[in-house]
Amino acid sequence: MRRYDADYWRRLDEQKQFPSEFFDAMAEAGYFGTLIPEAYGGSDAGPEVASVIVEEINRQGGDAAAINAQMAISGVIVRSGSEAQRARLEQIAKGKLKCLAVAATESDSGADMSQLESSAKRQGDGWVLEAKKMFISMAEHTELLLLLVNSEVGPTLFLIDVAEAKHHIEVRPMPMVVNRMTTSLFVDGLWVPDSARVGAPGEGLACLMRGFALRRILAAAESIGNARFLLDKSLEQAKSRHTFNRPIGQNQGVQYPLAQAYAKIEAADLMRWDALRELRSGSDAGGRSALAKILASEAAWEMARAALTAFGGWALASEMHIERKLRECTVFVFNNMLLSYVSHRVLELPKAF
């Protein structure tokens, strides 16, 4: 991260670019094999290490989205892929093959994967795929794409080689408030062999859901990293800037919001490690991972607001990196589905509608 400081990420954000040089540096360091077994060319260092990696990137002013995706999405192939698909994991671990995108959400169904309008229809010894997907991050930069579509027996997952399918796939950038390289993605009459299927027909959503706990934990780690970056910057500002003959950090209106946010960051961090312990023990860690993501995203959001108070008008200057992190924090605060999960699955309340 010393080679790729906050100014590097600010430039990428302004230009809406993929962090190619950083991605290559992470590949050279071997980080993409963190969640891949040694038998497939990875280090199998585990989810704890993966969470620290994404946290540290964000804490130093970076954006771990691409690194998080390359590590976590490979887990779907590890858990549910065929041996032929797993043979590609070594290239993913080395960063020579980008596996960055899952195309699941659609404009009308949103998070309700049971109502997908996309389709997979049998044709010969393969499938014909049709899809209109929205809010797909990094589809322009991935080489392997996980595509969730509806078949006769329910949501079915396919691993698509983008180069081979390029004449049947259209990707359109969607300008967003953050540099997640978000797109809409259209698949028109793409025939793929049955060997492209991941898991059994109708079990595509289940294949993805087996990785949801880890994805929540890594999202929590990103939020914790963002929050600590903002805290570090705010403390430096509170101690070094003087007005009315005293440091601004002496003012209750500055220091109390920082203390309040700090308490929530530490609590979210503890929940992150608790969720990781459950995951390591073999539990699905559903409830704990949901709480970790909820608490961490809210802690980061509160920390961003406290940073606005500490910096005042300077918080809106891009050179300070506060406004960029504020925008990045918004990515993680959409928690209604997780609150529903906790209410129903953990607190055993009736399912909300």
ABEGO torsion letter per residue (X at the ends): XAABBAAAAAAAAAAGBBBAAAAAAAAAAGAAAAABBAAAGBAGAEAAAAAAAAAAAAAAGBBAAAAAAAAAAAAAAAAABBAAAAAAAAAAAAGABBBABBBABBAAAEABAAABABBBBBBEABBBBBBBBBGBBGAAABABBBBBBBBAAEBBBBBBBAAAAAAABBBBBBBBABBAGBBBBBBBGBBBBAAABBEBBGAAAAAAAAAAAAAAAAAAAAAAAAAAAAAAAAAAAAAABBBGGBBAAABAAAAAAAAAAAAAAAAAAAAAAAAAAAAAAGBAGAAAAAAAAAAAAAAAAAAAAAAAAAAEAAAABAAAGAAAAAAAAAAAABAAAAAAAAAAAAAGBBBBX
